[in-house]
Structures are given as C-alpha cells and as structure tokens.
Amino acid sequence: MGARDPSAQYSYSDVVLSLFGNALSQGEYLSDLAQFKNKFCNQIFNWIPSLDTVEYVCQELKTKTIIENTSSGIVHEFN
C-alpha cells in the first residue's frame, strides 16, 4: 500500500485496524465506527480515525478494475 503523506494524521494501518476492530465488535457498517471510537477513546490504542477519514482513505486506495479472459471463456475481474 505504501505510506500516506507524512502530514496525514492517520496511517493506512490505523484505518485497516480500526475497520478490523469494528468488525470484531460486530460493527456491520462504517457508521458503527463512531460507536467503536466512542467506546474505546480512553484506551492506549486510541488512534481510531473518524468515519470521514476512513471513507477518504478508502477512496485513495481504490484502483481500476482489471478484466482478464481465460482461453476457456471465464472472465476474471481484479481490483
């Protein structure tokens, strides 16, 4: 993934770990991340980004879909 801009407050790992923690605490949507952040704001690992930051970082990571056809006619899409 590389590194984000040095002036960015949160790294890619902060975003991925917050999404992982949200999923482990049975969060189903990005909006559940706000409750996750409020619940764990006093912990030592309080580098939990806001919902807007997570959405912005996910947009940064978005890439073009690559479509490949096999000789047997199967279509694979990679992103």
Secondary structure by P-SEA (a helix, b strand, c coil): cccccccccccaaaaaaaaaaaaaaccccccaaaaaaaacccccccccccaaaaaaaaaaabbbbbbbbcccbbbbbcc
